[in-house]
């Protein structure tokens, strides 16, 4: 028996999220079925975390145990021939040694998400599934002032879905910043972990500040009095991408760089 780690990219538009659910097709379901066809086994996948319906992933991490004799690095090639075009395994390898054993979820050190906002008068056909369109002017300076308030360790209970069952709502945020790339506003956030809908509620709250409807005190109050009604709306899922996951043993950014033939 060996443990295989997968780095997975997917376009979340056609799926109910990562995790198997009764109300539609999930990424986990499709990938497990394809892996079962490759290995001849019933595959149980464990991921770094769930992504909601419509959320994308550039570097989801998952693992499974197998007795298959297929070399670990060849599994990615074999399974991709059985997957739809909106799901791709970017790398497959033997799980690194770790105290207590490597686990794609419990061994995570830091997770990174990216949210994109197209800030133009009219929407774009090319970003309709990957960026939220906001046709009101957004103030980048106000957005970054709001983003900075999330840095550090806080109780994020105000920024979780009402049906979240997380045992603790305290999380540490290491990076929280906006930048402008032409007409696109890009928000990058990295933390020790995230609650259900947490990034989307953070973004929804910041956007109201960026449009001038609210001021910074909304976030300050939501962190001081962490109840859901003190935070803003939940931003739509399609603007969000799981961008990067870091472990003590590896960083998905380094693994993905090995996919490129660009040596410049």
C-alpha positions, 0 to 999 in steps of 0.5 A: 500500500502506498499513498499518492498525492495529486495536484489538481486543477479544475474549472468549478462552473459545472460542479457542485464543489469538490465534495461528493453531494447528492444534489449534483456532480462533484469534482471528487466524484469524477476524479475518484471514478477515473482513478478507479478505472486506472487502478482497478480499485475503489478510491477514497480521496482526501483533499486539502479542503472543500471548495464550494459550487462554482469555485475553481482550483489552480492547485487543489491537493488530494491524496489516496492509498493504493496497491497499484503498481503504476509508478506514482508519476505516471498516474497523472498521465493515465487519469487525465485521459479519463477526465473531462477537460475541465479537470486536470491532474497536474502532478502525482507523486509518493506522499512525503514522509511526515510525523504521524503520516502525511495527510492532504488536509491535516498537514496543511501549513498555509492555504492561498486563495485568489478572488478576481473582480472585473471593474468595468462599465460592461461585463466581459464574455471572456471572464464571465465564469472567472471574475465577478463584474462590478460596474461601480468604481472601486477605490483600491486604496480603500480596499487595501485599508480594509484588507489589512484589518484581516491580518493576524489572528482573529475570531472570524465567526462573522465571516462564516456561513450560518450553517458552518459546523467548524469546531473553532472560528479562530484563524490566522491570516498571513497575507491580505492585499488587493492589486489592479491589473488593468481592468481587473482587481485581484485579491490575494489572501493566505491563511492557516485555514478558512471557514466555509464561505469565509473568503467570499464574505470577506470580499463581499464586505470589502467591496462595499467599502471599496464602493464607498457604501461602508467604512472600515469600522464594519470590519473592525466591528465584525472582528470585535463582535463576531456574529454573521449579521455584523459582516457584509454579503457573500461574494459570488463563487465564480470569482474565487480560485484555490490558488496555492497550498503549502506544506512543510514538505512541499509547496504546490507552487514549486510542483507546478513550476515543474510542468513548464518547459520555460527555463528562462 
